[in-house]
Amino acid sequence: MEYKNPEARAYTEALLRDCIRSGEFAEITESNDGKNLRSGGVKSSLFNAMNIIEFTWLLNGARYDSGRPVECLLPSTIAKVTH
């Protein structure tokens, strides 16, 4: 993600938006037409909730997959985490 894919930020923002718009915590968010979102798979599930948390961290310049917050340089990310 870190500067390897210029669409990473836009993709992360779209996923965060869709997790919220689906209206329910579930395993997946799906749509037949790309507009009307619905929750699918296992309901209720922590997948969407965890995605919302992780995508918010990423969009604010931090990742937490190494056990502690570290800086994540998504394109146009402004916020930085201090160690």
N, C-alpha and C positions, 0 to 999 in steps of 0.2 A: 504494500500500500504506500509506503513512504516514498513518494515521488516516482514510483515505478509505474503507476497507473494514474494518469491525469483525471480520470473519471471517478476516482475513489471517493472523493468528497460528495459529489452529486449523487452517487449510488447510495452512500451511507445516509444522506439526507432523505432520499426517496424511501429507503427501507424504514427509517425511523417514522416518517410520515405515515406510511402504510400500516405499520404496527399500531399506531395510535388510531388511525381511521377505521381499522377493522372492528373496533369496539369491544373486543373480548380477548382475554389472554388465552391463546391456543397454541397448538404445535406449529401450525402454518397459517399464512395469510394467502388467500387465493382470490382469483377473479377470472371470469370467463371473457370479459370484454375490456379489461384494463382500467375500468372506471369503478364498477361496483365491487367493493372489497367485502370479503367475509372471512370469518375465522374458519379454519378447517382442521382436520386431523383430530388429535386428542384435545378435549376441552374439559376442564380448565387445565392449563399447562403453564409452566414457567418460561417457555421459549420466548414468547413475545415480551414478557416482562424483562427477561434478561437481555434481550436485544435492545430494548429501550434504554436500559442502564448502560450497556456497553457502547451503543452508538452515540449516546450523549457524551460519554467520556471521550470517545474518539473525536467527535466534532469540537470538543473543548481542548484538544491537543494532548490527550493522555491515553495510554493503554495500560492494561492491568494484567496481561497474560503471563507476566514473568513473576508474579507474586507480590509486586509492589508497583505503584504508579511510575511510569517512565514516559518521557516525551515521545509523542507520535507526530510526525511531520506530514499530515495530510495536506495536499495542495490548498493553499490559502488559509491554513490554520493559524490563528493569531495567538491564542492562549498557550502558555508554556507551564510545565510543572517543574517546581524546584525540588531538588532531592534533599 
